[in-house]
Amino acid sequence: MAGGALLPGWLLWSLPAMFLLHDAEEVLFLPPWLRRNRELLARRFPQLAHRMLPHFDGISPLRFAAMAAEELVLLVAVTACAALAGCYYPWLALFLAFGMHLLIHLGQWAVVGRYVPVITTSLPCLACCGWGLCIMINSRAFSLREFVLCGMAGCVAAAVNLWLVHRCRQFQAGSPGDYFPCLGFCLSRIVCRLSMNSSALAAPCMRPSSSPCVSKTR
């Protein structure tokens, strides 16, 4: 990280705030939208609908909410680590992954050609992500190499997280809480490992040596 630059707290905490707003829209409106547009999706995307719709049919609203809550807990933990200890790499990785997630929603909206219950919050959240990215670029808080490596690490961590939460659905658990604590712990370890690998390849961290970020990555 260039020159030990500090990121403003409002920028750091905007990530879990945007995620909470965005996933609230998904949890509340996506399941009924899928039920109403089942025939349309099956007609326009037969192979994808044949594989995905039965999968979503097996996810109860409570389990869907638990999956989103697990991701929110992870984001809050990473953001708190960045705000309190100055470990910005995991936060940057998830920030860039969230922005990519929003871009994918824009592509889904364009392909479907009608309202999809993720786009209402995707547009303003994407604008906020772009604003935050401009702030980080103008302040030279990170090098291009750090942006690329953290972006790649964040996308991998997000993909693994998505696979795990949907994989856990296949187990006959009594409640969503049966897999919630273990999953959150595993994902936090994955993000930390990926961010440590990224920081080892990127420019050395210039924060004071008392920072946990520096002591762990050296």
C-alpha positions in Angstrom: 0.0 0.0 0.0 1.5 3.3 -1.1 2.9 5.5 1.6 0.7 4.1 4.5 -2.3 5.9 3.1 -5.5 5.7 5.2 -8.9 5.0 3.7 -11.8 7.0 5.1 -14.1 5.2 7.5 -17.2 6.1 5.5 -15.7 4.4 2.4 -14.8 1.3 4.3 -18.2 0.9 5.9 -20.0 1.7 2.7 -19.2 -1.9 1.5 -21.3 -3.8 4.1 -24.0 -1.1 3.9 -24.3 -1.5 0.1 -24.2 -5.3 0.4 -27.0 -5.2 3.1 -29.2 -3.0 0.8 -28.5 -5.1 -2.3 -29.0 -8.5 -0.7 -32.2 -7.3 1.0 -33.6 -6.7 -2.5 -32.5 -10.2 -3.6 -33.9 -12.0 -0.5 -37.2 -10.2 -0.6 -38.0 -10.1 -4.3 -35.9 -12.7 -6.2 -37.8 -15.9 -5.1 -41.3 -14.6 -6.0 -39.9 -13.1 -9.3 -38.5 -16.5 -10.2 -41.9 -18.2 -9.6 -43.7 -15.6 -11.7 -41.3 -15.8 -14.6 -40.6 -19.5 -14.5 -42.1 -20.1 -17.9 -40.3 -17.2 -19.5 -36.9 -18.4 -18.3 -37.6 -22.0 -19.3 -38.6 -20.8 -22.8 -35.7 -18.4 -23.4 -33.0 -20.3 -21.5 -34.1 -24.0 -21.4 -30.8 -25.6 -20.5 -30.0 -23.1 -17.7 -33.5 -23.1 -16.4 -33.6 -26.9 -16.3 -30.5 -26.9 -14.1 -31.0 -23.8 -11.9 -34.7 -23.5 -11.2 -35.0 -26.8 -9.3 -32.0 -25.8 -7.3 -33.6 -22.5 -6.3 -36.9 -24.3 -5.6 -35.1 -26.2 -2.8 -33.9 -23.0 -1.1 -36.4 -21.8 1.6 -36.7 -18.1 2.3 -35.1 -18.6 5.7 -32.1 -20.5 4.2 -31.8 -17.8 1.5 -31.6 -15.2 4.2 -29.1 -17.2 6.2 -26.8 -17.4 3.2 -26.9 -13.7 2.8 -26.4 -13.2 6.5 -23.2 -15.3 6.4 -21.8 -13.1 3.7 -22.7 -10.0 5.6 -21.0 -11.2 8.7 -17.8 -11.9 6.7 -17.9 -8.4 5.2 -18.4 -6.7 8.6 -15.5 -8.7 10.0 -13.2 -7.8 7.1 -14.3 -4.1 7.3 -13.8 -3.9 11.0 -10.3 -5.4 10.5 -9.5 -2.7 7.9 -10.9 0.1 10.0 -9.3 -0.9 13.3 -6.0 -2.6 12.2 -5.4 -1.1 8.8 -5.5 -4.4 7.0 -6.9 -3.1 3.7 -6.1 -6.0 1.3 -9.0 -8.3 2.3 -11.3 -5.3 2.2 -10.1 -4.2 -1.2 -10.5 -7.8 -2.5 -14.1 -8.0 -1.4 -14.9 -4.5 -2.6 -13.7 -5.3 -6.1 -15.5 -8.6 -6.0 -18.7 -6.9 -5.0 -18.3 -4.4 -7.9 -17.9 -7.4 -10.3 -21.0 -9.0 -8.8 -23.0 -5.8 -9.6 -21.6 -5.8 -13.2 -22.8 -9.4 -13.6 -26.3 -8.3 -12.5 -26.2 -5.6 -15.2 -25.4 -8.3 -17.8 -28.3 -10.4 -16.5 -30.7 -7.5 -16.8 -29.6 -6.9 -20.4 -29.9 -10.5 -21.4 -33.3 -11.0 -19.8 -34.6 -7.7 -21.2 -36.9 -6.9 -18.3 -36.8 -6.0 -14.7 -34.8 -8.4 -12.6 -35.1 -7.9 -8.8 -31.4 -7.1 -8.3 -31.1 -4.2 -10.7 -32.8 -1.5 -8.5 -30.0 -1.5 -6.0 -27.3 -2.6 -8.4 -27.3 0.7 -10.3 -26.8 3.1 -7.3 -24.4 0.6 -5.6 -22.3 0.4 -8.8 -22.2 4.2 -8.9 -21.0 4.3 -5.3 -18.4 1.6 -6.1 -17.1 3.6 -9.0 -16.9 6.7 -6.8 -15.0 4.8 -4.2 -12.7 3.4 -6.8 -11.9 6.8 -8.1 -11.1 8.1 -4.6 -8.6 5.2 -4.1 -7.0 5.8 -7.5 -6.7 9.5 -7.1 -5.2 9.1 -3.6 -2.8 6.6 -4.9 -3.7 4.3 -2.0 -2.9 1.2 -4.0 -0.8 0.4 -7.0 -2.2 -1.1 -10.2 -0.6 -4.4 -9.3 -2.4 -4.4 -5.9 -5.7 -3.6 -7.5 -5.3 -6.5 -10.0 -4.1 -9.1 -7.4 -6.7 -8.1 -4.8 -9.5 -8.1 -7.5 -8.5 -11.6 -8.6 -8.3 -12.9 -5.0 -11.7 -11.4 -4.2 -13.4 -13.0 -7.2 -11.9 -16.4 -6.2 -13.0 -16.0 -2.6 -16.5 -14.9 -3.7 -16.8 -17.8 -6.1 -15.7 -20.3 -3.4 -18.1 -18.7 -0.9 -21.0 -19.0 -3.3 -20.2 -22.6 -4.1 -20.0 -23.5 -0.4 -23.3 -21.9 0.7 -25.1 -23.6 -2.2 -23.3 -26.8 -1.5 -24.3 -26.7 2.2 -28.0 -26.6 1.0 -27.6 -30.3 -0.1 -26.9 -31.4 3.4 -29.9 -32.4 5.6 -29.3 -29.9 8.3 -31.9 -29.0 10.9 -31.7 -25.3 10.4 -29.6 -22.8 8.4 -27.6 -22.2 11.6 -26.2 -25.7 11.4 -23.6 -24.6 8.8 -23.5 -20.8 9.4 -20.6 -20.6 12.0 -18.3 -23.1 10.3 -18.8 -21.5 6.9 -18.1 -18.0 8.1 -14.9 -19.2 9.8 -13.7 -21.1 6.7 -14.4 -18.2 4.4 -12.6 -15.7 6.7 -9.5 -18.0 6.5 -9.7 -18.2 2.8 -9.9 -14.4 2.4 -7.0 -13.9 4.8 -4.9 -16.4 2.9 -5.6 -15.0 -0.5 -5.0 -11.4 0.7 -1.7 -12.4 2.3 -0.6 -14.0 -0.9 -1.6 -10.9 -2.8 0.2 -8.6 -0.4 3.3 -10.7 -0.6 3.4 -10.2 -4.3 2.4 -6.5 -4.3 4.3 -3.5 -3.1 5.4 -3.8 0.6 3.0 -2.4 3.1 4.2 1.0 4.4 2.1 1.2 7.6 3.9 1.3 11.0 5.4 -2.0 12.1 3.0 -2.2 15.0 0.2 -2.9 12.6 -1.0 -6.6 12.5 -1.2 -6.3 8.7 2.5 -5.7 8.5 3.6 -8.2 11.1 1.6 -11.1 9.5 2.7 -10.5 6.0 6.4 -10.2 6.6 
